[in-house]
Amino acid sequence: MEEKFDCIIVGGGIAGLSAAMTLARANARFLLIERGEFCGAKNVSGGVLWGSDLARLVPEYWKEGQGFERFVAHRRLTFMDRQSAFSVDFKSDHFSETPYTGVTVLRAVFDAWLAGKVQEAIDASEHPDESFIATDILVEEVIQEEGRVTGIRAGDEVFHANCVIIAEGVNNLLTRQIGLEKAYVPGDHVAVGVKEVLRLDEARLADRFQLSGRSGLTNEFVGACSDGVEGGGFLYTNRDTISLGLVLGMNDLRDKGKTPYDVLNGFKAHPVVADMIRDAETVEYSAHVVSTGDIKGMPSEIFADGVMIAGEAAHLLLNAGKAIQGMDYAMRSGILAAETAIEAKQSQDFSASMLGNYRKALENSYVLQDMRSFQDAVHLLHRQEMFSTVPDLICDFGRQFFTVDCNPTPKASAMMRAAIKRHASYWDLVKLGLKGAKAL
Ligand SMILES: Cc1cc2nc3c(=O)[nH]c(=O)nc-3n(C[C@H](O)[C@H](O)[C@H](O)COP(=O)(O)OP(=O)(O)OC[C@H]3O[C@@H](n4cnc5c(N)ncnc54)[C@H](O)[C@@H]3O)c2cc1C
């Protein structure tokens, strides 16, 4: 029997599940198709889910305490050279208030939990037998008839819908298939993320990172962690594991002839990091492509007749130095695409002009506003000085400033001048500082 759904969602990651939850609550009939054995089976994030949209989808999720690992109460940004680390550290009780502004997640757990919540919303909807989450199925083709998207094909099966939300993630083959993005994606629009999950007894982990209850730490790193390759590192605490990884520029890795796992091993061996992960056992290793957040990497358009593109399939991501925001962007864009689909259903108009409301909503949201505002910061972060000169200089200053010996102590300004002289020219640094101040 051929079904015609209100909407088909391709991809059961964060964008797809957020769209599904929004549709289920509005009593729409939809089909979500995920290629993994279960939602989350194929997904990788650092990962901190920032912002409070999760509380919109699953109100008071923290009471049940499932799905997420820890809430972010303590943040740290570390500049490192080969021996030292100089950190900016911020901890606040404000972060303990709900809704939390960030939670650490392991995607295999989180996505599967969110899919369970979507199923509960389907069961409570007016059409519990007419919406489905189907896993272990690869969508191979988006079907177009007379210039408009009308459904999808998976193997020999064809399903039709009034509209399709493509939430297939960064490897957006279907988005390219329907011509919204060029087949060739330039290497500087994507990076490679590598990550290890390391197990440590929960009580030891809490002691080591000074955590209490479900509070957690996020630590971003720049400098020697990436061994001269464009990029940065992260360490996030989960309940009884640590997520440790790097995001590295694809072109720069190739140009410098380095492999992601060698750079990751070097990061793990850094004296400061080695202390943080001592006795922790690697239980998972993963790698995934990730967008760099360059707005020029976005598809030529994120909607057309009968179709909308959500999440990282549309290259929605921001990494301006203080956090990677891909999951919260995926969540908000999935919600907005589904809200547009509901609006379209009410007016029985699934044309590009109606679905263009999705683009408008995204432009009015923090997602595209922040991506536009912080493009200079995204580009600045890719400059060589940001992952070599600046961290080296900061650590050099730190070493002088925090050393107490039995010699006359120079003033901090003299220490800074000496550090600058060793690593950069004043003029270059002033230019960089001005650019940084403007970008942030
Ligand atoms: C190492 C690393 C660290 C990161 N850290 C963070 C972080 O700390 N915070 C943050 O916010 N973001 C982080 N990100 C980015 C974040 O993971 C992504 O932006 C986010 O997962 C995008 O969500 P999505 O739903 O758009 O895509 P995805 O999560 O990739 O989901 C896409 C889904 O579609 C499915 N799919 C794809 N094609 C098909 C098909 N043809 N048929 C059926 N199913 C299909 C996939 O199996 C997958 O489940 C990180 C990424 C990496 C790689």
Ligand as a Chemical Component Dictionary entry (heavy atoms), coordinates in Angstrom:
data_LIG
# 
_chem_comp.id                   LIG 
_chem_comp.type                 NON-POLYMER 
_chem_comp.pdbx_formal_charge   0 
_chem_comp.three_letter_code    LIG 
# 
loop_
_chem_comp_atom.comp_id 
_chem_comp_atom.atom_id 
_chem_comp_atom.alt_atom_id 
_chem_comp_atom.type_symbol 
_chem_comp_atom.charge 
_chem_comp_atom.model_Cartn_x 
_chem_comp_atom.model_Cartn_y 
_chem_comp_atom.model_Cartn_z 
_chem_comp_atom.pdbx_ordinal 
LIG C1  C1  C 0 34.559 15.505 16.603 1  
LIG C2  C2  C 0 33.334 16.368 16.596 2  
LIG C3  C3  C 0 33.037 17.154 17.693 3  
LIG C4  C4  C 0 31.895 17.945 17.707 4  
LIG N1  N1  N 0 31.585 18.621 18.846 5  
LIG C5  C5  C 0 30.428 19.303 18.916 6  
LIG C6  C6  C 0 30.023 19.897 20.147 7  
LIG O1  O1  O 0 30.689 19.772 21.173 8  
LIG N2  N2  N 0 28.868 20.597 20.167 9  
LIG C7  C7  C 0 28.074 20.735 19.051 10 
LIG O2  O2  O 0 27.036 21.380 19.133 11 
LIG N3  N3  N 0 28.434 20.164 17.885 12 
LIG C8  C8  C 0 29.573 19.433 17.793 13 
LIG N4  N4  N 0 29.908 18.821 16.614 14 
LIG C9  C9  C 0 29.036 19.000 15.441 15 
LIG C10 C10 C 0 27.762 18.185 15.572 16 
LIG O3  O3  O 0 28.083 16.831 15.827 17 
LIG C11 C11 C 0 26.928 18.272 14.293 18 
LIG O4  O4  O 0 26.822 19.603 13.884 19 
LIG C12 C12 C 0 25.539 17.685 14.521 20 
LIG O5  O5  O 0 25.638 16.322 14.808 21 
LIG C13 C13 C 0 24.665 17.899 13.280 22 
LIG O6  O6  O 0 23.421 17.261 13.518 23 
LIG P1  P1  P 0 22.540 16.769 12.299 24 
LIG O7  O7  O 0 21.312 16.195 12.863 25 
LIG O8  O8  O 0 22.420 17.858 11.301 26 
LIG O9  O9  O 0 23.428 15.649 11.595 27 
LIG P2  P2  P 0 23.891 14.242 12.164 28 
LIG O10 O10 O 0 23.995 14.275 13.621 29 
LIG O11 O11 O 0 25.109 13.871 11.372 30 
LIG O12 O12 O 0 22.686 13.279 11.765 31 
LIG C14 C14 C 0 22.437 12.922 10.427 32 
LIG C15 C15 C 0 21.702 11.598 10.455 33 
LIG O13 O13 O 0 21.250 11.268 9.148  34 
LIG C16 C16 C 0 21.500 9.893  8.896  35 
LIG N5  N5  N 0 21.590 9.749  7.445  36 
LIG C17 C17 C 0 22.485 10.347 6.612  37 
LIG N6  N6  N 0 22.226 10.037 5.335  38 
LIG C18 C18 C 0 21.131 9.215  5.355  39 
LIG C19 C19 C 0 20.397 8.572  4.332  40 
LIG N7  N7  N 0 20.703 8.719  3.041  41 
LIG N8  N8  N 0 19.350 7.788  4.694  42 
LIG C20 C20 C 0 19.009 7.653  6.007  43 
LIG N9  N9  N 0 19.677 8.259  7.018  44 
LIG C21 C21 C 0 20.720 9.039  6.687  45 
LIG C22 C22 C 0 22.803 9.616  9.637  46 
LIG O14 O14 O 0 22.980 8.242  9.924  47 
LIG C23 C23 C 0 22.597 10.451 10.905 48 
LIG O15 O15 O 0 21.928 9.733  11.918 49 
LIG C24 C24 C 0 31.046 18.001 16.564 50 
LIG C25 C25 C 0 31.342 17.216 15.446 51 
LIG C26 C26 C 0 32.465 16.393 15.460 52 
LIG C27 C27 C 0 32.738 15.518 14.268 53 
# 
loop_
_chem_comp_bond.comp_id 
_chem_comp_bond.atom_id_1 
_chem_comp_bond.atom_id_2 
_chem_comp_bond.value_order 
_chem_comp_bond.pdbx_ordinal 
LIG C1  C2  SING 1  
LIG C2  C3  SING 2  
LIG C2  C26 DOUB 3  
LIG C3  C4  DOUB 4  
LIG C4  N1  SING 5  
LIG C4  C24 SING 6  
LIG N1  C5  DOUB 7  
LIG C5  C6  SING 8  
LIG C5  C8  SING 9  
LIG C6  O1  DOUB 10 
LIG C6  N2  SING 11 
LIG N2  C7  SING 12 
LIG C7  O2  DOUB 13 
LIG C7  N3  SING 14 
LIG N3  C8  DOUB 15 
LIG C8  N4  SING 16 
LIG N4  C9  SING 17 
LIG N4  C24 SING 18 
LIG C9  C10 SING 19 
LIG C10 O3  SING 20 
LIG C10 C11 SING 21 
LIG C11 O4  SING 22 
LIG C11 C12 SING 23 
LIG C12 O5  SING 24 
LIG C12 C13 SING 25 
LIG C13 O6  SING 26 
LIG O6  P1  SING 27 
LIG P1  O7  DOUB 28 
LIG P1  O8  SING 29 
LIG P1  O9  SING 30 
LIG O9  P2  SING 31 
LIG P2  O10 DOUB 32 
LIG P2  O11 SING 33 
LIG P2  O12 SING 34 
LIG O12 C14 SING 35 
LIG C14 C15 SING 36 
LIG C15 O13 SING 37 
LIG C15 C23 SING 38 
LIG O13 C16 SING 39 
LIG C16 N5  SING 40 
LIG C16 C22 SING 41 
LIG N5  C17 SING 42 
LIG N5  C21 SING 43 
LIG C17 N6  DOUB 44 
LIG N6  C18 SING 45 
LIG C18 C19 SING 46 
LIG C18 C21 DOUB 47 
LIG C19 N7  SING 48 
LIG C19 N8  DOUB 49 
LIG N8  C20 SING 50 
LIG C20 N9  DOUB 51 
LIG N9  C21 SING 52 
LIG C22 O14 SING 53 
LIG C22 C23 SING 54 
LIG C23 O15 SING 55 
LIG C24 C25 DOUB 56 
LIG C25 C26 SING 57 
LIG C26 C27 SING 58 
# 
